């Protein structure tokens, strides 16, 4: 009498190696050019050190403020409010 072949349990496919989330803060700070990030309401949400040096500003003085509040455009009809 023939025996049925023994089935081996299925192995799980190898899992992807865990890749750490990239740290964009390090890259952002390493950029030698002045950079800032604005949200949809034109409020400053991120600034790199090169930007602070180029504009001679301090992070705590401009973070969260509207771009036109920080750097008003003379003679412009743009409102200082970013709402």
C-alpha positions in Angstrom: 0.0 0.0 0.0 1.3 3.4 -1.0 1.5 6.2 1.6 0.3 9.7 0.7 3.2 12.1 0.6 3.7 14.0 3.8 3.0 17.7 3.3 5.5 20.1 4.8 4.1 23.2 6.5 4.3 26.3 4.3 7.0 28.7 5.3 6.3 32.3 5.6 8.0 34.4 3.0 11.0 36.2 4.3 10.0 39.5 5.8 11.4 42.8 4.6 14.2 44.0 6.7 13.2 46.8 9.0 14.2 50.1 7.5 14.3 53.0 9.9 12.2 56.1 9.0 14.4 58.7 7.3 15.4 61.7 9.5 14.6 64.6 7.2 15.6 67.1 9.9 19.3 66.1 9.5 19.0 66.5 5.7 17.1 69.8 6.0 19.7 71.3 8.3 22.6 70.0 6.1 21.4 71.9 3.1 23.7 75.0 2.7 20.9 77.0 1.0 18.4 79.0 3.0 15.1 77.0 3.2 11.8 77.4 5.0 8.6 75.5 4.9 5.2 77.2 4.9 1.8 75.6 5.6 -1.3 76.3 3.6 -2.0 79.5 5.4 1.5 80.8 4.7 2.7 80.3 8.3 6.3 79.4 8.8 6.4 75.8 10.1 10.1 75.0 9.6 13.4 76.9 9.0 16.9 75.7 8.5 20.0 77.4 10.0 21.1 78.8 6.7 17.8 80.7 6.4 18.2 82.2 9.8 21.8 83.3 9.0 20.8 84.8 5.6 17.8 86.7 7.1 19.4 87.6 10.4 16.4 86.3 12.3 15.9 84.0 15.3 13.9 80.8 15.1 11.7 81.6 18.1 10.8 85.0 16.6 9.4 83.7 13.3 8.2 80.1 13.8 4.4 79.9 13.5 4.0 83.4 12.2 2.7 84.4 8.8 5.4 85.0 6.1 4.1 88.5 5.4 4.0 89.3 9.1 7.7 88.5 9.3 8.7 89.9 6.0 6.1 92.6 5.0 6.1 93.7 1.4 6.2 97.5 1.2 3.6 99.0 -0.9 1.7 95.7 -1.4 -2.0 95.2 -0.8 -1.2 91.7 0.7 -2.7 91.4 4.1 -0.4 90.7 7.1 -2.8 88.1 8.3 -2.4 84.6 7.0 -5.9 83.5 7.9 
